[in-house]
């Protein structure tokens, strides 16, 4: 995907508890990093797990660039400490929220951003756990509110993102897009990646 023009490699790590399915872990991230070789690859690791803190040291050792945890499982003081730990290990700290999770809850997303503890917010536009789901346009309202409040924050959208929905994401204020099925299922992945990037550029 790097050869096809991707800026980041988004790695979904799931534990079979927070979400029903089980996917890869830090050893696979380490293997990917070795296979990528000397290129400056950015490994964006999204943890859909119930206890993200247990994976953070191993991900740092594996070569992860950024770690995203879910506000639904870690919030308040525990989330603040987790962000500090992630950063202390040389990675970017990010927080994710499901489509139905508001950002303004006590101990939630806004408080972490206001405290300067996160580098990115991931707004999922599908329920976490399975690829190929339909994009939920209602999440764009959440993204717009985040962008209005934080003009310089990295805001990521993931779930049902394709060349058709990317424009909605970008207009709402997302500047980082994750696409799985749309890219891996395409006859020309490079063209799809280019279209996604152009959506962001057109909205900026």
Secondary structure, DSSP 8 states (H G I E B T S, - for coil): -TTTT-SEEEEEEEBSSSSS-B---HHHHHHHHHHHTTS--EEEEEEESS-THHHHHHHHHHT-SEEEEETTTS-HHHHHHHHHHHHHTT-EEEEEE-TT--S-STTSHHHHHHTT--SEEEEESS-TT-SS----TTHHHHHHHHHHH-TTSEEEEESS--HHHHHHHHHHT--EEE-SHHHHT-S-HHHHHHHHHHHHHHH-
